[in-house]
């Protein structure tokens, strides 16, 4: 799918998502062991998915109403910033528009958090965790809300998909980028490590950055920068915690089985699809469910469906085509757009 070319000024840094809303609970003690630690993270992910799954999706009319409220709020905020009011009553009215605009912005974001999840799950396996992908996607969603122009007649979900995907892929690229160190920097890092080992033997403990800087005869700032550049990837065979029980590799999911994230995302897709199909006439809905394996997990042929309904193969094909056309209508199919890419 091609996306519109954006202007360079569209990419300046946006507001970040509240860590309290998206981050997992970092108070879980490592001593509980790798299995329970992994289960705790998975539980928090599923809890987040359940919470956003309870928010109703928006139709085109809802989106338009919220977008208009947001635009009014933005205009009112601009007038307040420029002190463009002539009476207390006008000032109060502008404040009211700003509050309503903020509330509309919150509603539009919350109603599209599931869109972020559906896009983020396609990047599972990247250097970022699933919840990091979701957080980056939410930042893109927030940016889309700020940039959306409802007067152009586009559905917000279609417009936001580009911004969400752009935010996620940019974050992945930043994490995945290989850093090639210059020769002189590699030599400085080697010297740093040699001095660190010598000081560790001398003090019988790990030396502080200040002690390393003094031994090297350089600034503390340079030592900290060298230490940051010298950071190494964590070995999969590295023990967890001080007791040596369990390995880092034991925290990794089994790629041969579905993860809780994938299971929850699949259920979310099935729920959205069922809601979209509910808008179709009963016969069209049943034919699509049989044709695409939604009834019993097996995709039935046109002949099989025709026999079930007592109609010809060609008539079955025509009804299926009509049903798919109905699903492509903006009010019905927009909620399924993210699953079609």
Secondary structure, DSSP 4 states (H G I P E B T S, - for coil): ---PPPPGGGGSPPPPPPHHHH---TTS-GGG-HHHHHHHHHHHHHHHHHHHHTSPP--HHHHHHHHHHHHHHHHHHHHHHTT--SSHHHHHHHHHHHHHHHHHHHHHHHHTHHHHHHHHGGGTTSSS-HHHHHHHHHHHHHHHHHH--GGG---HHHHHHHHHHHHHHHHHHHHH---PPPHHHHHHHHHHHHHHHHHHHHHTSPPPHHHHHHHHTS-HHHHHHHHHHT--PPPTTPBSTTT--SBGGGGS--TTS--HHHHHHHHHHHHHHHHHHTTS-HHHHHHHHHHTTTTTSSPPPHHHHHHHHT--HHHHHHHHHHHHHHHTSHHHHGGGHHHH-
